Amino acid sequence: MKKIVILTGAGISAESGLGTFRDEGGLWSQHRIEDVATPEGFARDPELVHRFYSARRQHAAEALPNAAHDALARLEERWTGDVIIITQNVDGLHEKAGSRGVLHMHGALSGALCAACAHRWPAPLQMTPETRCPACDANTARPDVVWFGEVPYHMEQIASHLEEADLFVAIGTSGQVYPAAAFVQEAATYGAQTLELNLEPSEVSADFAQHRFGKASDVVPIWVEDLLRDAA
């Protein structure tokens, strides 16, 4: 086994204090997805959307990676083949843990994007409808995140990695958001072994050949150590 492709979702960051869509009482539960995570919502009320993402950006800046993030960085460092991390998360915790070359298919809270000229730059902690693009000076700045109804980033690269994977692993994903929910089927079609590491079975759990359930900070480090030991 040479190439490991790993998909991570919100569940891997939950123990770092960053809530998932389904958490009760969290930031997401206070807003409708249609209002804060769609291009239409941004067009209707950019102030609300900027306020929401500024809060998320602040939380992410203060958050620390947990044992699951650390274990994946350790796997990347010690594995003799390729380890590719594709993340649905926008929090940057994989990089804080030391992972390199992470594919952020849903963008990153740390980035800003000009809706007028497509220029990208590091986002300030607080953005408002008055935030101006440093390239064209238009006040059309938005978070550089992929909203519902938009095409995720890096899809051609991701497709190539799924085709080449010897092992596909999903960690902390709900299996409710496409196209990521279909990655397991795609990888399996090309012959990859498949493994789900999750707190509980996802919506696409039946598509995985193997499963380990529990907190990410418990199951991911154990799986990494088992993998490295077996490969030694």
C-alpha positions as a Markdown table, in Angstrom:
| # | Residue | x | y | z |
|---|---|---|---|---|
| 1 | Met | 0.0 | 0.0 | 0.0 |
| 2 | Lys | 1.6 | 3.2 | -1.2 |
| 3 | Lys | -0.9 | 6.1 | -1.4 |
| 4 | Ile | -3.4 | 7.0 | 1.4 |
| 5 | Val | -6.1 | 9.6 | 0.6 |
| 6 | Ile | -7.8 | 11.0 | 3.6 |
| 7 | Leu | -11.0 | 13.1 | 3.6 |
| 8 | Thr | -11.7 | 15.1 | 6.8 |
| 9 | Gly | -14.9 | 16.8 | 7.9 |
| 10 | Ala | -16.1 | 18.9 | 10.8 |
| 11 | Gly | -16.0 | 16.0 | 13.2 |
| 12 | Ile | -12.2 | 16.0 | 13.4 |
| 13 | Ser | -12.3 | 19.6 | 14.6 |
| 14 | Ala | -15.2 | 19.3 | 17.1 |
| 15 | Glu | -12.9 | 18.4 | 20.0 |
| 16 | Ser | -10.9 | 21.6 | 19.2 |
| 17 | Gly | -14.0 | 23.6 | 20.1 |
| 18 | Leu | -15.2 | 24.2 | 16.5 |
| 19 | Gly | -18.9 | 23.2 | 16.1 |
| 20 | Thr | -20.4 | 21.2 | 13.4 |
| 21 | Phe | -23.6 | 22.0 | 11.4 |
| 22 | Arg | -25.6 | 19.7 | 13.7 |
| 23 | Asp | -24.4 | 21.0 | 17.1 |
| 24 | Glu | -27.1 | 22.4 | 19.3 |
| 25 | Gly | -26.5 | 25.9 | 20.6 |
| 26 | Gly | -23.5 | 26.5 | 18.4 |
| 27 | Leu | -22.9 | 29.2 | 15.8 |
| 28 | Trp | -24.5 | 27.3 | 13.0 |
| 29 | Ser | -27.7 | 26.7 | 15.0 |
| 30 | Gln | -28.3 | 30.4 | 15.3 |
| 31 | His | -28.6 | 30.9 | 11.5 |
| 32 | Arg | -30.2 | 29.3 | 8.5 |
| 33 | Ile | -27.7 | 27.9 | 6.1 |
| 34 | Glu | -29.6 | 29.7 | 3.3 |
| 35 | Asp | -28.8 | 33.0 | 5.0 |
| 36 | Val | -25.1 | 32.6 | 5.7 |
| 37 | Ala | -23.7 | 29.9 | 3.4 |
| 38 | Thr | -25.1 | 30.7 | 0.0 |
| 39 | Pro | -24.3 | 33.3 | -2.7 |
| 40 | Glu | -28.0 | 34.4 | -2.4 |
| 41 | Gly | -27.7 | 34.9 | 1.3 |
| 42 | Phe | -24.6 | 37.1 | 0.8 |
| 43 | Ala | -26.4 | 39.2 | -1.8 |
| 44 | Arg | -29.4 | 39.7 | 0.5 |
| 45 | Asp | -27.4 | 40.6 | 3.7 |
| 46 | Pro | -23.6 | 40.9 | 3.3 |
| 47 | Glu | -23.4 | 42.4 | 6.8 |
| 48 | Leu | -24.9 | 39.3 | 8.4 |
| 49 | Val | -22.7 | 37.0 | 6.4 |
| 50 | His | -19.5 | 38.9 | 7.2 |
| 51 | Arg | -20.4 | 39.0 | 10.9 |
| 52 | Phe | -21.0 | 35.2 | 10.9 |
| 53 | Tyr | -17.7 | 34.4 | 9.2 |
| 54 | Ser | -15.7 | 36.9 | 11.2 |
| 55 | Ala | -16.9 | 35.1 | 14.3 |
| 56 | Arg | -15.9 | 31.7 | 12.8 |
| 57 | Arg | -12.5 | 33.2 | 11.8 |
| 58 | Gln | -11.9 | 34.4 | 15.3 |
| 59 | His | -12.8 | 31.0 | 16.8 |
| 60 | Ala | -10.6 | 29.2 | 14.3 |
| 61 | Ala | -7.7 | 31.6 | 15.0 |
| 62 | Glu | -7.9 | 30.8 | 18.7 |
| 63 | Ala | -8.4 | 27.0 | 18.3 |
| 64 | Leu | -5.6 | 24.5 | 18.6 |
| 65 | Pro | -5.3 | 21.2 | 16.8 |
| 66 | Asn | -6.2 | 18.1 | 18.7 |
| 67 | Ala | -4.7 | 14.6 | 18.9 |
| 68 | Ala | -6.4 | 13.6 | 15.6 |
| 69 | His | -4.8 | 16.4 | 13.6 |
| 70 | Asp | -1.5 | 15.7 | 15.2 |
| 71 | Ala | -1.7 | 12.0 | 14.3 |
| 72 | Leu | -2.4 | 12.8 | 10.7 |
| 73 | Ala | 0.6 | 15.1 | 10.6 |
| 74 | Arg | 2.7 | 12.4 | 12.1 |
| 75 | Leu | 1.4 | 9.9 | 9.5 |
| 76 | Glu | 2.4 | 12.3 | 6.7 |
| 77 | Glu | 5.8 | 12.7 | 8.1 |
| 78 | Arg | 6.6 | 9.0 | 8.7 |
| 79 | Trp | 4.7 | 7.2 | 5.9 |
| 80 | Thr | 7.0 | 6.1 | 3.1 |
| 81 | Gly | 4.3 | 6.6 | 0.4 |
| 82 | Asp | 2.0 | 9.5 | -0.3 |
| 83 | Val | -0.5 | 10.9 | 2.2 |
| 84 | Ile | -3.0 | 13.3 | 0.7 |
| 85 | Ile | -5.4 | 15.2 | 3.0 |
| 86 | Ile | -8.5 | 16.6 | 1.4 |
| 87 | Thr | -10.5 | 18.6 | 3.9 |
| 88 | Gln | -14.0 | 20.0 | 3.9 |
| 89 | Asn | -13.0 | 22.2 | 6.9 |
| 90 | Val | -12.0 | 25.8 | 6.6 |
| 91 | Asp | -10.3 | 26.2 | 10.0 |
| 92 | Gly | -6.7 | 25.6 | 9.1 |
| 93 | Leu | -6.1 | 23.2 | 12.0 |
| 94 | His | -4.3 | 20.6 | 9.8 |
| 95 | Glu | -1.7 | 23.2 | 8.9 |
| 96 | Lys | -1.3 | 24.2 | 12.6 |
| 97 | Ala | -0.6 | 20.6 | 13.4 |
| 98 | Gly | 2.1 | 20.5 | 10.7 |
| 99 | Ser | 0.4 | 18.9 | 7.7 |
| 100 | Arg | 1.6 | 20.2 | 4.4 |
| 101 | Gly | -0.1 | 20.5 | 1.0 |
| 102 | Val | -3.7 | 20.1 | 2.4 |
| 103 | Leu | -6.4 | 20.4 | -0.3 |
| 104 | His | -9.0 | 22.8 | 1.0 |
| 105 | Met | -12.0 | 21.8 | -1.1 |
| 106 | His | -14.3 | 24.3 | 0.7 |
| 107 | Gly | -11.7 | 27.2 | 0.9 |
| 108 | Ala | -10.3 | 28.7 | 4.1 |
| 109 | Leu | -11.5 | 31.2 | 6.7 |
| 110 | Ser | -8.0 | 32.8 | 6.5 |
| 111 | Gly | -8.6 | 33.9 | 3.0 |
| 112 | Ala | -10.5 | 36.7 | 1.3 |
| 113 | Leu | -11.9 | 36.7 | -2.2 |
| 114 | Cys | -13.0 | 39.6 | -4.4 |
| 115 | Ala | -16.3 | 38.9 | -6.0 |
| 116 | Ala | -15.5 | 41.4 | -8.7 |
| 117 | Cys | -12.0 | 40.6 | -9.9 |
| 118 | Ala | -11.4 | 37.2 | -8.2 |
| 119 | His | -8.2 | 38.5 | -6.4 |
| 120 | Arg | -7.3 | 36.5 | -3.2 |
| 121 | Trp | -5.5 | 37.8 | -0.2 |
| 122 | Pro | -5.2 | 37.0 | 3.6 |
| 123 | Ala | -8.4 | 37.9 | 5.3 |
| 124 | Pro | -8.3 | 40.3 | 8.3 |
| 125 | Leu | -9.9 | 38.9 | 11.4 |
| 126 | Gln | -12.9 | 41.1 | 10.9 |
| 127 | Met | -14.4 | 41.7 | 7.5 |
| 128 | Thr | -17.4 | 44.0 | 6.7 |
| 129 | Pro | -19.3 | 45.1 | 3.5 |
| 130 | Glu | -16.9 | 48.0 | 3.4 |
| 131 | Thr | -13.8 | 45.8 | 3.2 |
| 132 | Arg | -12.1 | 46.7 | -0.1 |
| 133 | Cys | -10.1 | 44.6 | -2.5 |
| 134 | Pro | -6.4 | 45.5 | -2.5 |
| 135 | Ala | -6.3 | 44.8 | -6.3 |
| 136 | Cys | -9.3 | 46.6 | -7.8 |
| 137 | Asp | -10.4 | 48.7 | -4.7 |
| 138 | Ala | -14.0 | 47.5 | -5.0 |
| 139 | Asn | -15.9 | 46.9 | -1.8 |
| 140 | Thr | -16.9 | 43.4 | -3.0 |
| 141 | Ala | -14.8 | 41.3 | -0.6 |
| 142 | Arg | -16.2 | 38.0 | 0.6 |
| 143 | Pro | -14.8 | 35.1 | 2.6 |
| 144 | Asp | -12.8 | 32.7 | 0.4 |
| 145 | Val | -15.0 | 29.8 | 1.3 |
| 146 | Val | -17.2 | 27.6 | -1.0 |
| 147 | Trp | -20.9 | 28.1 | -0.3 |
| 148 | Phe | -23.7 | 25.7 | -1.1 |
| 149 | Gly | -24.4 | 25.9 | -4.8 |
| 150 | Glu | -20.8 | 26.7 | -5.6 |
| 151 | Val | -18.2 | 24.3 | -7.1 |
| 152 | Pro | -15.6 | 23.1 | -4.6 |
| 153 | Tyr | -12.0 | 23.8 | -5.2 |
| 154 | His | -9.3 | 21.4 | -6.5 |
| 155 | Met | -11.8 | 18.9 | -8.0 |
| 156 | Glu | -9.5 | 17.8 | -10.8 |
| 157 | Gln | -6.7 | 17.1 | -8.4 |
| 158 | Ile | -9.0 | 15.3 | -6.0 |
| 159 | Ala | -10.3 | 13.1 | -8.8 |
| 160 | Ser | -6.8 | 12.1 | -9.7 |
| 161 | His | -5.9 | 11.3 | -6.1 |
| 162 | Leu | -9.0 | 9.2 | -5.7 |
| 163 | Glu | -8.2 | 7.2 | -8.8 |
| 164 | Glu | -4.6 | 6.5 | -7.5 |
| 165 | Ala | -5.5 | 5.8 | -3.9 |
| 166 | Asp | -4.6 | 2.4 | -2.3 |
| 167 | Leu | -6.5 | 3.4 | 0.8 |
| 168 | Phe | -9.3 | 5.9 | 1.2 |
| 169 | Val | -10.2 | 7.1 | 4.7 |
| 170 | Ala | -13.0 | 9.4 | 5.8 |
| 171 | Ile | -12.7 | 11.0 | 9.2 |
| 172 | Gly | -15.4 | 13.0 | 11.0 |
| 173 | Thr | -17.7 | 13.4 | 8.0 |
| 174 | Ser | -21.5 | 13.2 | 8.0 |
| 175 | Gly | -21.9 | 11.9 | 4.5 |
| 176 | Gln | -24.5 | 14.5 | 3.8 |
| 177 | Val | -22.6 | 17.0 | 1.6 |
| 178 | Tyr | -21.8 | 16.2 | -2.0 |
| 179 | Pro | -19.6 | 15.8 | -3.9 |
| 180 | Ala | -17.5 | 14.7 | -0.9 |
| 181 | Ala | -20.0 | 12.1 | 0.2 |
| 182 | Ala | -19.4 | 10.2 | -3.1 |
| 183 | Phe | -15.6 | 10.1 | -2.8 |
| 184 | Val | -15.7 | 6.6 | -1.1 |
| 185 | Gln | -17.7 | 5.1 | -4.0 |
| 186 | Glu | -15.3 | 6.7 | -6.5 |
| 187 | Ala | -12.2 | 5.5 | -4.7 |
| 188 | Ala | -13.6 | 2.0 | -4.3 |
| 189 | Thr | -14.4 | 1.9 | -8.0 |
| 190 | Tyr | -10.7 | 2.2 | -8.7 |
| 191 | Gly | -9.8 | -0.5 | -6.2 |
| 192 | Ala | -9.0 | 1.4 | -3.0 |
| 193 | Gln | -9.5 | -0.1 | 0.4 |
| 194 | Thr | -12.0 | 2.1 | 2.3 |
| 195 | Leu | -12.2 | 2.9 | 6.0 |
| 196 | Glu | -14.5 | 5.2 | 8.0 |
| 197 | Leu | -13.3 | 6.8 | 11.3 |
| 198 | Asn | -16.2 | 8.5 | 12.9 |
| 199 | Leu | -18.1 | 9.2 | 16.1 |
| 200 | Glu | -21.1 | 7.3 | 14.6 |
| 201 | Pro | -22.0 | 5.8 | 11.3 |
| 202 | Ser | -22.4 | 8.5 | 8.5 |
| 203 | Glu | -25.1 | 8.6 | 5.9 |
| 204 | Val | -22.8 | 6.7 | 3.6 |
| 205 | Ser | -21.4 | 4.3 | 6.1 |
| 206 | Ala | -22.5 | 1.2 | 4.2 |
| 207 | Asp | -20.2 | 2.2 | 1.3 |
| 208 | Phe | -17.1 | 1.6 | 3.5 |
| 209 | Ala | -15.5 | -1.8 | 3.9 |
| 210 | Gln | -14.2 | -1.1 | 7.4 |
| 211 | His | -15.2 | 1.2 | 10.2 |
| 212 | Arg | -13.9 | 2.4 | 13.6 |
| 213 | Phe | -16.2 | 4.4 | 15.7 |
| 214 | Gly | -15.4 | 6.8 | 18.6 |
| 215 | Lys | -14.0 | 10.2 | 19.2 |
| 216 | Ala | -11.5 | 11.4 | 16.6 |
| 217 | Ser | -8.9 | 12.1 | 19.2 |
| 218 | Asp | -9.1 | 8.4 | 20.3 |
| 219 | Val | -9.6 | 6.5 | 17.0 |
| 220 | Val | -7.4 | 8.4 | 14.7 |
| 221 | Pro | -4.1 | 8.2 | 16.7 |
| 222 | Ile | -4.7 | 4.5 | 17.3 |
| 223 | Trp | -5.3 | 3.8 | 13.6 |
| 224 | Val | -2.2 | 5.8 | 12.7 |
| 225 | Glu | 0.0 | 3.9 | 15.1 |
| 226 | Asp | -1.5 | 0.6 | 13.9 |
| 227 | Leu | -0.8 | 1.5 | 10.3 |
| 228 | Leu | 2.8 | 2.6 | 11.0 |
| 229 | Arg | 3.5 | -0.4 | 13.1 |
| 230 | Asp | 2.2 | -2.8 | 10.4 |
| 231 | Ala | 4.3 | -1.1 | 7.8 |
| 232 | Ala | 7.5 | -1.2 | 9.8 |
